[in-house]
Amino acid sequence: MHFLTKFKNYYASGYSSLFILTHEEQRVVKDIITITDDHEDITIHEWDAQNGLIRSKDREILGENLQNSTELLRFIQNVKTQGNVFILKDFHLHFDKVINIRMLRNAWNIMKSRGNMIVFVGHKFAIPAELEKEIQLLDYDLPDEQSISERLQYIIDSVNKLRVEKNKEALVIEKHISDGAVEAAKGMTYGEIENAFAMAYTTNKIFDQGFVSTVFDEK
């Protein structure tokens, strides 16, 4: 089942908390935000320890002193509106505070009654035993062929835009080369794919078998 389908099902089922295990923080946040395209009644928020709490739609900073993890949880407990999703980045690093564990345990029923959800996003599934029965783990798949192909096309378009600006002929990539490059990039994260494609072009200056080989080497 596709990630967003699973996510929507968990939300619709009244789950108050998910933990998404991934190194691709930026991509997963972008994907979650897309659910508001069909569900305007859902409001997405993002939190990290540097920027505090931000409403994703208009990038408005909410509250005061919400860089502090405990103050953040206090704020979330007091949110009276419904349909809020709070994406908390690297919050597993803040589970060492006893007060945070207690505030989360106290928050579940409140959030469930209001249709609100906390989504922890991190590269390491590390939660206290006191919370493990309340937080559902949700894996986030690596980019599929379509996503990899889109990244490759982005690199090709960027390269050719610069070439045209310098009055150089645009480069063409043959299908067997593009297919090989996509295959070579499987198993990497979104950022790794883009870096590998960029490195492959920088090394070879052309989209050929050497380009594909460099992508394999980078992986």
Disulfide bonds with the S-S distance in Angstrom:
none
